[in-house]
């Protein structure tokens, strides 16, 4: 081995030892996609919110079709455990309770037409 190659060989030998202490997330470009992490966190939050609102899993899945069902369930389950261990009561959902009734367009058209005839 030539003496001028010694620093290069030494650096290559020590590189695995230096990188052994790093997490994959610490190395730029090798961690998980931030958008995927945000999407997963949001799905778990949706599940937790559904449990706190005393909403069933099926309703939660229906209201959030784009969210991962497995992660929604994980969030729901985590919130359920947390609420049981801390004796927290759920808050009933008010979704749709005070919303005005939507009439379909045929009812609206026929009622306005009868008013116009008078």
Backbone torsions as a table, in degrees:
resi	resn	phi	psi	omega
1	UNK	NA	136.4	-179.9
2	UNK	-79.4	148.2	-177.7
3	UNK	-66.0	-26.9	-178.8
4	UNK	-76.6	-12.7	177.3
5	UNK	-90.1	-9.7	-176.5
6	UNK	-59.9	-46.1	179.0
7	UNK	-62.7	-37.1	-179.9
8	UNK	-67.5	-44.0	179.3
9	UNK	-66.1	-40.3	179.0
10	UNK	-64.7	-42.2	178.7
11	UNK	-64.0	-41.1	179.3
12	UNK	-67.5	-33.4	179.2
13	UNK	-72.4	-32.9	-177.8
14	UNK	-86.2	-17.6	-177.3
15	UNK	-56.6	-46.4	178.5
16	UNK	-61.5	-33.7	178.9
17	UNK	-68.5	-37.7	179.2
18	UNK	-68.6	-43.6	-178.2
19	UNK	-75.4	-17.0	-179.1
20	UNK	-63.6	-29.3	179.7
21	UNK	-83.2	-6.4	-178.0
22	UNK	-91.4	144.0	170.2
23	UNK	-85.5	154.4	179.0
24	UNK	-59.7	-35.1	-178.6
25	UNK	-67.4	-23.2	-178.4
26	UNK	-77.4	-20.0	-178.3
27	UNK	-90.5	118.6	-176.5
28	UNK	-56.9	134.3	176.7
29	UNK	87.9	-8.6	-177.6
30	UNK	-107.8	-7.3	-179.5
31	UNK	-80.3	179.4	178.6
32	UNK	-69.1	157.0	179.2
33	UNK	-65.3	126.0	-178.2
34	UNK	-60.7	-31.2	178.1
35	UNK	-67.1	-38.0	178.7
36	UNK	-68.3	-38.8	178.3
37	UNK	-64.0	-43.3	178.9
38	UNK	-64.6	-41.2	179.9
39	UNK	-64.2	-41.4	179.1
40	UNK	-66.9	-41.5	178.7
41	UNK	-64.5	-38.8	179.5
42	UNK	-66.2	-39.6	179.3
43	UNK	-63.9	-40.3	177.4
44	UNK	-67.0	-37.9	178.0
45	UNK	-65.8	-37.2	177.3
46	UNK	-62.0	-44.4	178.7
47	UNK	-61.9	-43.2	178.3
48	UNK	-64.2	-40.8	179.1
49	UNK	-66.5	-37.8	178.3
50	UNK	-63.4	-42.0	179.1
51	UNK	-65.6	-42.1	-179.7
52	UNK	-65.4	-31.7	178.7
53	UNK	-85.3	9.7	179.8
54	UNK	56.1	36.8	179.3
55	UNK	-98.9	140.1	178.9
56	UNK	-71.4	159.0	-179.5
57	UNK	-61.2	-40.9	-178.5
58	UNK	-62.1	-40.9	177.4
59	UNK	-64.5	-39.7	180.0
60	UNK	-64.3	-42.2	177.6
61	UNK	-63.1	-40.8	-178.8
62	UNK	-66.7	-40.7	-178.7
63	UNK	-74.2	-19.6	-177.3
64	UNK	-131.8	68.7	-173.1
65	UNK	-66.5	-23.6	-178.0
66	UNK	-84.4	-15.0	-178.5
67	UNK	-78.1	146.6	178.3
68	UNK	-65.9	125.5	-177.9
69	UNK	-63.8	-37.6	-180.0
70	UNK	-64.4	-41.2	-179.3
71	UNK	-75.0	-34.7	175.1
72	UNK	-61.9	-43.9	178.6
73	UNK	-63.1	-41.7	179.8
74	UNK	-61.0	-42.8	177.9
75	UNK	-66.3	-39.5	179.1
76	UNK	-63.5	-44.7	-178.0
77	UNK	-66.3	-43.9	178.3
78	UNK	-59.8	-43.7	179.7
79	UNK	-66.9	-37.3	178.5
80	UNK	-61.4	-46.8	178.3
81	UNK	-61.5	-43.3	-179.4
82	UNK	-63.5	-44.5	-178.6
83	UNK	-67.2	-38.2	178.7
84	UNK	-68.5	-43.8	-177.4
85	UNK	-69.2	-28.4	179.9
86	UNK	-103.3	9.0	178.3
87	UNK	51.1	50.5	179.1
88	UNK	-99.5	130.9	177.0
89	UNK	-85.6	146.6	177.0
90	UNK	-74.0	159.2	177.3
91	UNK	-109.0	117.8	-178.0
92	UNK	-58.8	141.8	179.2
93	UNK	-70.2	140.9	176.8
94	UNK	-105.2	12.7	179.9
95	UNK	-62.7	116.4	176.2
96	UNK	87.3	-7.7	-178.4
97	UNK	-72.6	-40.3	-177.9
98	UNK	-108.1	6.6	-179.1
99	UNK	-73.4	138.2	178.3
100	UNK	-65.3	146.6	-179.6
101	UNK	-69.0	135.7	178.3
102	UNK	-92.4	126.3	175.6
103	UNK	-97.9	146.2	177.8
104	UNK	-76.1	163.6	-171.8
105	UNK	-65.2	-28.1	-179.7
106	UNK	-68.8	-37.0	177.2
107	UNK	-67.0	-41.6	-179.1
108	UNK	-65.3	-43.0	-179.6
109	UNK	-65.3	-42.1	-177.8
110	UNK	-70.8	-35.7	179.5
111	UNK	-71.2	-37.5	178.3
112	UNK	-71.8	-32.0	178.5
113	UNK	-68.8	-37.7	179.4
114	UNK	-69.4	-31.5	177.0
115	UNK	-69.8	-33.3	-178.5
116	UNK	-73.3	-24.6	-179.3
117	UNK	-75.2	-24.6	-175.7
118	UNK	-71.6	NA	NA
